[in-house]
C-alpha cells in the first residue's frame, strides 16, 4: 500500500510583464489547483517565468479564443 502524497498549496507566480489588473494566470492556476492538477501548476508557473515578449503579445487573442472554445462545451 502506498503512502498518500502530501499536497501543499502553491502560490501563483506573477510574471513581471503582466499588468497588475490582468489576472489570467491566477484564474488558470486556481482552476488547475481546484481539480488537483498540481504538477500542471508547477509546470505552468515555470513557463510563466520564461514567457517571451512574443508569447506575451500573443496571449490576449489566444486567451479570447480559449474562452470562446470553452463556452461551446
Steps between C-alpha positions, in 0.01 A plus 500: 500500500644835403522798728268790405681799354505819701379788289580857594321788329716696260523878479455627145801674352410824327723569201658844489361564151141486624300804598365468857142521373539192280439182697481236229788301648335501845172374352677214324707416807187494718327273249790256483518487880123454538509182292819370661741562210788598728776394261329704227510802733873453554568471126272796424680719754838396359384596150380839626850575621640473149211652304650685204380837375363333184305248709375778724373693197308196370328435833193728475378346174585147611316546831196643321496198267534262795209668677281472192588133453431417864159670478404253224503217753 
